[in-house]
Amino acid sequence: MSDMTFDKMINQMTPAIYESLKQAVSLRKWPDGRRLTAEQTELCLEAVMRYEVENNVPEESRVGYLERRTCGAGATGAGVSPEMAGLGRDATRD
């Protein structure tokens, strides 16, 4: 029987394996098309998250990252161009 533990597996994980597991969790499928079971999804997600922490993956590149929105100028629209706000033209001019 192998003496491989979860911690050892994380420490030996290559970037290619990390990307493969990350994709498998995202698609809920292995690269060969077989669906992941709930247990496999949970274990793969835990492995991906542990790899990200232990290898200092930037927060914005981590699985499940959501950009934080704050109150202030961004919330009021100050400094946002009409194009970025979804306005095709200035509605005050005709």
C-alpha positions as CSV (number, residue, x, y, z in Angstrom):
1,M,0.0,0.0,0.0
2,S,1.2,3.5,-0.8
3,D,2.3,5.8,2.0
4,M,1.1,8.8,-0.1
5,T,-0.8,11.2,2.1
6,F,-2.9,14.2,1.0
7,D,-0.2,16.6,2.3
8,K,2.5,14.7,0.3
9,M,0.3,14.8,-2.8
10,I,-0.1,18.6,-2.5
11,N,3.6,19.1,-2.1
12,Q,4.4,17.0,-5.1
13,M,1.7,18.5,-7.3
14,T,3.0,20.1,-10.5
15,P,1.5,23.2,-12.1
16,A,0.1,20.9,-14.9
17,I,-1.7,18.7,-12.5
18,Y,-3.0,21.7,-10.6
19,E,-4.5,23.1,-13.9
20,S,-5.9,19.7,-14.8
21,L,-7.7,19.4,-11.4
22,K,-8.9,23.0,-11.6
23,Q,-10.4,22.3,-15.0
24,A,-12.0,19.1,-13.7
25,V,-13.6,20.9,-10.8
26,S,-14.8,23.7,-13.1
27,L,-16.3,21.3,-15.7
28,R,-17.2,18.5,-13.2
29,K,-15.6,16.1,-15.6
30,W,-12.2,14.4,-16.0
31,P,-10.2,15.1,-19.1
32,D,-11.5,11.8,-20.6
33,G,-15.1,13.0,-20.2
34,R,-16.1,10.9,-17.2
35,R,-18.2,12.9,-14.6
36,L,-16.7,13.5,-11.2
37,T,-18.5,12.1,-8.2
38,A,-19.4,14.5,-5.4
39,E,-16.6,13.1,-3.3
40,Q,-14.1,13.5,-6.2
41,T,-15.2,17.1,-6.7
42,E,-14.8,17.8,-3.1
43,L,-11.3,16.3,-2.9
44,C,-10.1,17.9,-6.1
45,L,-11.4,21.3,-4.9
46,E,-9.6,20.9,-1.6
47,A,-6.4,19.9,-3.4
48,V,-6.7,22.9,-5.7
49,M,-7.3,25.3,-2.9
50,R,-4.4,23.9,-0.8
51,Y,-2.1,24.1,-3.8
52,E,-3.0,27.8,-4.3
53,V,-2.3,28.7,-0.7
54,E,0.9,26.8,-0.5
55,N,2.3,28.0,-3.8
56,N,1.3,31.7,-3.3
57,V,-1.1,31.8,-6.3
58,P,-2.3,35.4,-6.6
59,E,-5.7,35.9,-5.0
60,E,-7.3,37.0,-8.3
61,S,-6.1,33.8,-10.0
62,R,-7.5,31.5,-7.3
63,V,-10.6,29.3,-7.8
64,G,-13.7,31.0,-6.7
65,Y,-12.2,34.5,-6.7
66,L,-14.8,37.3,-6.7
67,E,-13.7,40.9,-7.2
68,R,-14.6,43.0,-4.2
69,R,-16.8,46.0,-4.8
70,T,-16.6,48.8,-2.3
71,C,-18.7,51.8,-1.5
72,G,-17.5,55.1,-2.8
73,A,-16.8,56.6,-6.2
74,G,-17.1,53.2,-7.9
75,A,-20.5,52.6,-6.4
76,T,-21.8,56.0,-7.5
77,G,-20.4,55.8,-11.0
78,A,-18.1,58.7,-10.5
79,G,-15.2,58.5,-13.0
80,V,-17.0,55.9,-15.1
81,S,-17.2,56.8,-18.8
82,P,-20.6,56.7,-20.5
83,E,-19.4,53.8,-22.6
84,M,-18.3,51.8,-19.6
85,A,-21.7,52.6,-17.9
86,G,-23.4,51.1,-21.0
87,L,-24.6,54.5,-22.4
88,G,-24.1,54.9,-26.1
89,R,-24.5,58.6,-26.0
90,D,-25.0,61.5,-23.6
91,A,-28.8,61.5,-23.0
92,T,-28.7,65.2,-22.1
93,R,-27.8,66.3,-25.6
94,D,-30.0,65.9,-28.7
